[in-house]
Amino acid sequence: MMMLSRDVRIWLCAGFTDMRKGFDGLAAMAQHVLQKDPFSGHVFVFRGRRSDRVKLLWWDGQGLCLFYKRLEQGQFVWPVAKSGAVHLTQAELALLLEGLDWRPPARKNTPKNTA
């Protein structure tokens, strides 16, 4: 079970990742693509091409942990950007792993001043 402290940051890798990558391949992506230290204790989230699979890489202080989830129906909500990293909160990560839309809702109507 992942017990994350409040100071752990969660980094989502934009775009898609080859899900054949394991500990070393994903750690290399965190280091070279995201420019983050994979042994920092932060969580790195990667998505497969079909958007129905994610892998999380996390250093727990003793070793690297790899969490893999496949949705039986639907797809994981992912940012539109093709490259880079997005920071998530722990609440947003929980929503993402449930297959729900974790993004803040966009305001559709802005109120107008009455004069």
N, C-alpha and C positions, 0 to 999 in steps of 0.2 A: 504494500500500500504506500502510495506517495504522500508523505506528510511534508508539505512545503511551508517554510517559514514566510513571514510577511515580507521580508526583503528579497525574496527570490523573484527574479524577473522572468517573464515568459516571452520568448521570441518566436514568432511565426515566420517561416521562410516563404516568401511570396513565390508564386509560380508552382511548378510541380517538381517532384523528386523521384528518381528511380527507386522504387520500393525494394529492389534487390540489395540496396546498400544496407550494411549492418553497422555495428558500433564504430568501426574505424572510418568508413566512408561518410557517415553522418557527422562524426566529430570533425573530419576534414572539411566538410561543407560549412559547419558552424564557424570554423576557424578562418577559412579562406573566402567563402562567399559572404557570410554574414559579418565577418570581421569581429567575432566574439570568441572568448575563451571557452571551449567545451567543458573544461574542468573548473569552471567558476561556481558551479552549483545552480546555475540558471537552467531553465527548461527550454529546449528547442523543439519546435513542432514542424513536421514536414508532411506534405500531402502527395499522394500518388496521382498519376495522370487522369484516372477515371473519377477522381474526387470522392471515392467511397472508402478510401483508406488513409489513415494517418499514422505516423510514428513520432513518438516523443523520446528525446534523448535527454538524460539528466544524470549529473554526477552527484551522488549522495554522500560524498566524503570518503567512501571506501572503494567505489568502483562506478563504472558507467551502468546505468539502467536503461533499458529499451522497452518502451510500451508501444504496442501495436493494436490498432483497432480498425475493424472493417464493418461498415454499416451494411445491413442486409437490405435495407430500402433507403433510397434517397442519397444525397450527397452532402459532404461537409461544406459549409459556407466559407468561402475564401476571398481574400481581397483581389481586386482586379489587376493590381500591379504584377508585372512579369518577373521582377527581380527585387531584391532588397529584403528588409525585415520589418515586421510590424510587432509592436509591443502589445501584449494582452494582459489583462488583469486575471487573477485567479477565477473570478466569477465568469469572465468571458471565456476562459478555457473550459470551465465546467459546461457552459452552454454549447460550445463548439463540440465537445466530446459527446454530448447528447444528440448531436445532429441538428441543433437549433441555430437560428440566426443570432449571432453574438454581437453584431454591429449595432451601434446606437441608431435609433430611428432617425430618419431624415425629416426635418420639418417641412411639411408640404405647403402650408399656408402661413404666411406671416401676417400678424395683425397690423391693421392700418390705423393711423391716428385719425381721430374724428375731429374736425375743426369747425 
